[in-house]
Amino acid sequence: MELIRRLFRRAPPRIPGRLWAEALDSMPCLARLQDGDLRRLQALTERFLAEHAISGAGGFAVTDEIALRIAAQACLPVLNLTLDLYRDMAGVIVYPSAFIVRHSEVDEAGVVHEWEAPMAGEALDAGGAVVLSWEDALEDHEWDDGSNLVIHEFVHKIDMGSGGANGCPPFLAEFHQGIDPARWTRVFTAAYEDFRRRVDAMERRLPADFDEDDDEHLDRYAELAQGLPMDPYGAENPAEFFAVASEAFFVQPAALAAAYGQVVELLEQYYLQKALRAD
C-alpha cells in the first residue's frame, strides 16, 4: 500500500529546458504569455504528457519535439482551468498528413448517405481520441493566419464535456460562476447567425463555377476570406463557431474582438485569459 501511495505521488517527468525553449520559439500562439504563465504552462504540459499518450498512425513517428508541441497547445485553453476538461479522452493520435474518415448522414427521407473525405483533425466524443494531421498542424505554426488545428480540436473536446459538441462548453462551479448561461447562448447565437450571413455574402462573390481544385478559385476564396473576422469554417454549425472563435481568441483576436466584442468578453471569462485586443 505504501508503494502505491508513493507511485501516485510521483511527479511527472520534467521537460528539458532546451526542448521547452525550442518549442516556445516554434509556436507564435504562445508568444503573448508572461513568464509566470509560461511556467504554469510548462508544469501543466508535463502533467498532460504523463497522463495522455500521444501516438503515431499511418507510419508516422511522434518525436519528443512533436509530442511537446501538441501537448503545450492543448494545455493553452486550460491554462487557468483544469486538465479534468480532457479527462474524457483516450489519447492523441497523429497522422503524417490528412487522413480519410468515413461519414454517414440520414436525410429527411430516412435515406442513409455515406462518403469518405480527407480530414486534418477530428475530436471523437464519448471517451474518444483527438486525431491530428501533423502536416496541417505544422502549417499553422508556419503561417500565422489565426488558425490553430490543435487548439481547435481540443476546444471541441472541452465542448463535448457538456454532453456533445454544441458550442456551449461545461461551466465549472470553481471557475465560471460569473458566466450567465442564458447570456452565453444569446450572444453566441446572435454572433453565429451574423457570421453565417457574412460568409454567405462572401461566397456570393466567388465565381459561379467555383471549383476547389482550381488554384485561381482557391486564391480568390482566400483573398475574400481575409475580410472575415475568423475562418469561414466557423459558419458550419455552432460547435465549429465556438472552436474557430477560440482559435482566433488565442492566436489573432483583434479582428474577432472588433466584430464580436461580447464573444471575446465571454471567452475571456471562460478561459480566464485576456485576449490581445487592438488599441
C-alpha positions in Angstrom: 0.0 0.0 0.0 2.8 2.4 0.8 4.4 1.7 -2.6 1.1 2.5 -4.3 0.9 5.8 -2.4 4.5 6.7 -3.4 3.7 5.9 -7.1 0.6 8.1 -7.1 2.7 10.9 -5.5 5.4 10.6 -8.2 5.9 13.9 -10.0 5.5 13.9 -13.8 8.8 13.9 -15.8 10.4 17.3 -16.3 10.7 18.8 -19.8 14.4 19.6 -20.5 15.0 23.3 -20.7 16.4 23.3 -24.2 13.5 21.3 -25.6 11.0 23.7 -23.9 12.7 26.8 -25.2 12.8 25.4 -28.8 9.1 24.5 -28.5 8.2 28.0 -27.4 10.2 29.5 -30.3 8.3 27.4 -32.8 4.8 28.4 -31.7 3.7 32.0 -32.2 0.5 31.5 -30.3 2.5 31.3 -27.0 4.5 34.5 -27.6 1.9 36.6 -25.7 2.3 34.7 -22.4 4.2 36.2 -19.5 6.9 34.3 -17.6 4.6 33.2 -14.8 2.1 31.9 -17.4 4.8 30.0 -19.2 6.0 28.4 -16.0 2.4 27.2 -15.3 2.0 26.1 -18.9 5.2 24.0 -18.7 4.1 22.3 -15.5 0.6 21.6 -17.0 2.2 20.3 -20.2 4.4 17.9 -18.1 1.2 16.6 -16.4 -0.6 16.3 -19.8 2.3 14.2 -21.2 2.3 12.0 -18.1 -1.5 11.4 -18.3 -2.2 11.2 -22.0 -0.5 9.0 -24.7 0.4 10.8 -28.0 1.0 8.1 -30.6 1.6 8.0 -34.3 -0.5 6.4 -37.0 -0.1 5.8 -40.8 3.6 5.1 -40.3 4.2 8.4 -38.5 6.7 8.5 -35.7 5.9 11.0 -32.9 9.2 12.5 -31.6 9.6 14.2 -28.2 9.5 17.6 -30.0 6.2 16.9 -31.8 4.6 15.5 -28.6 5.7 18.6 -26.7 4.3 21.0 -29.3 0.9 19.2 -29.3 0.7 19.0 -25.5 1.6 22.7 -25.0 -1.0 23.9 -27.4 -3.6 21.5 -25.9 -2.9 23.0 -22.5 -3.2 26.6 -23.5 -7.0 26.7 -23.4 -7.0 25.1 -19.9 -4.0 27.1 -18.6 -6.1 28.7 -15.9 -8.7 26.0 -15.6 -8.2 22.2 -15.1 -6.9 19.2 -17.1 -10.0 17.5 -16.0 -11.7 19.0 -19.0 -9.6 16.4 -21.0 -10.4 13.5 -18.7 -12.8 12.1 -21.3 -10.1 11.4 -23.9 -8.5 8.1 -24.8 -5.3 9.8 -26.1 -4.0 11.7 -29.1 -3.4 10.1 -32.5 -1.2 11.8 -35.1 -1.1 11.1 -38.8 1.6 12.4 -41.1 -1.0 14.3 -43.2 -4.7 14.4 -43.9 -6.5 11.1 -43.0 -9.6 9.6 -44.6 -12.7 9.4 -42.5 -16.0 7.7 -43.4 -19.1 9.8 -42.8 -22.7 8.9 -42.8 -25.9 11.0 -42.6 -29.6 10.3 -42.7 -31.6 12.8 -44.7 -35.2 13.9 -44.1 -36.5 11.0 -46.1 -34.6 8.5 -43.9 -32.1 7.6 -46.6 -28.5 7.0 -45.3 -25.8 8.7 -47.2 -22.2 7.5 -46.8 -19.0 9.1 -48.1 -15.3 9.4 -47.4 -13.4 12.6 -47.0 -9.9 13.7 -46.0 -9.6 15.5 -42.7 -7.0 17.5 -40.9 -8.3 16.8 -37.4 -11.1 15.2 -35.5 -12.2 15.1 -31.9 -14.1 11.9 -31.0 -16.9 12.0 -28.5 -17.7 9.6 -25.6 -14.1 9.0 -24.4 -12.6 9.0 -27.9 -9.3 10.4 -29.0 -8.2 13.6 -30.6 -6.8 12.8 -34.1 -4.5 15.3 -35.9 -2.7 15.7 -39.2 0.9 16.8 -38.3 1.3 18.4 -41.7 -1.7 20.6 -41.1 -0.8 21.4 -37.5 2.7 22.3 -38.6 1.4 24.6 -41.3 -0.5 26.6 -38.7 2.9 27.2 -36.9 4.5 28.4 -40.1 1.6 30.7 -41.3 0.3 32.9 -38.5 -3.1 33.4 -40.1 -5.2 33.0 -37.0 -5.7 29.2 -37.4 -4.6 26.6 -35.0 -5.6 23.0 -35.6 -4.5 21.6 -32.3 -6.4 24.3 -30.3 -9.4 23.8 -32.5 -9.7 20.0 -31.8 -9.0 20.3 -28.1 -11.7 23.0 -27.8 -14.1 20.6 -29.3 -13.1 18.1 -26.6 -13.8 20.7 -24.0 -17.2 21.5 -25.6 -18.1 17.8 -25.5 -17.9 17.9 -21.7 -21.4 19.4 -21.6 -22.9 16.4 -23.4 -21.8 16.7 -27.0 -20.2 19.5 -29.0 -22.8 22.2 -29.4 -20.9 25.5 -28.8 -21.9 25.7 -25.1 -19.0 24.2 -23.1 -19.4 23.0 -19.5 -19.4 25.8 -16.9 -17.4 24.7 -13.9 -18.6 25.9 -10.5 -15.0 26.6 -9.4 -14.2 28.9 -12.3 -17.3 30.1 -14.1 -19.8 31.4 -11.6 -19.7 34.8 -13.2 -20.9 33.5 -16.5 -24.7 33.6 -17.2 -25.5 30.6 -19.4 -28.5 32.4 -20.9 -26.3 35.3 -21.9 -23.8 32.9 -23.4 -26.4 31.3 -25.6 -27.9 34.6 -26.6 -24.5 36.2 -27.5 -23.1 33.2 -29.3 -26.3 32.5 -31.2 -26.5 36.1 -32.5 -22.8 36.2 -33.5 -23.1 32.8 -35.2 -26.1 33.9 -37.3 -24.4 37.1 -38.2 -21.2 35.3 -39.2 -23.2 32.9 -41.4 -24.6 35.9 -43.2 -21.1 37.3 -43.7 -19.9 34.0 -45.1 -22.9 33.7 -47.4 -22.2 37.2 -48.7 -18.6 36.3 -49.3 -19.4 33.2 -51.2 -21.8 35.1 -53.5 -18.7 36.9 -54.7 -17.0 33.7 -55.8 -17.1 32.5 -59.4 -20.4 30.9 -60.3 -18.4 27.8 -61.4 -16.2 27.7 -58.2 -14.0 24.7 -58.2 -12.0 23.7 -55.1 -9.4 22.1 -57.5 -8.8 25.4 -59.3 -5.9 27.3 -57.8 -7.1 30.6 -59.1 -10.5 30.0 -57.5 -8.9 29.0 -54.2 -6.7 32.1 -54.3 -9.9 34.2 -54.7 -11.5 32.4 -51.8 -8.5 33.0 -49.6 -8.5 36.7 -50.6 -12.2 37.2 -49.8 -11.9 35.2 -46.5 -9.3 37.7 -45.3 -12.1 40.2 -44.9 -13.8 38.0 -42.3 -13.1 38.2 -38.6 -12.2 34.5 -38.5 -12.0 31.3 -40.6 -15.2 30.8 -42.6 -15.4 27.2 -41.4 -16.9 28.7 -38.2 -20.2 29.1 -40.2 -20.7 25.3 -40.4 -22.6 25.0 -37.1 -22.5 26.4 -33.5 -19.9 23.9 -32.4 -17.5 24.9 -35.2 -18.2 28.6 -34.5 -17.1 28.1 -30.9 -14.0 26.2 -31.9 -12.9 28.6 -34.6 -13.6 31.6 -32.4 -11.5 30.1 -29.7 -8.7 29.6 -32.3 -8.8 33.3 -33.1 -9.1 34.2 -29.5 -5.7 32.5 -28.7 -3.9 33.3 -32.0 -5.2 36.5 -33.6 -8.1 38.0 -31.6 -8.1 41.6 -32.9 -10.5 41.1 -35.8 -12.7 38.8 -33.7 -12.9 41.5 -31.0 -13.7 44.2 -33.5 -16.6 42.2 -34.9 -17.9 40.3 -31.9 -16.7 42.1 -28.8 -19.2 40.3 -26.5 -18.0 36.9 -27.8 -14.4 37.8 -26.8 -15.6 39.1 -23.5 -17.3 35.7 -22.8 -14.2 33.8 -24.0 -12.1 35.8 -21.6 -14.4 34.9 -18.8 -14.5 31.2 -19.8 -10.8 30.7 -20.3 -9.8 33.2 -17.6 -7.3 34.7 -20.0 -7.1 38.1 -21.6 -7.2 38.4 -25.4 -4.7 40.7 -27.1 -7.1 43.4 -28.3 -6.2 46.1 -30.8 -5.6 49.5 -29.2 
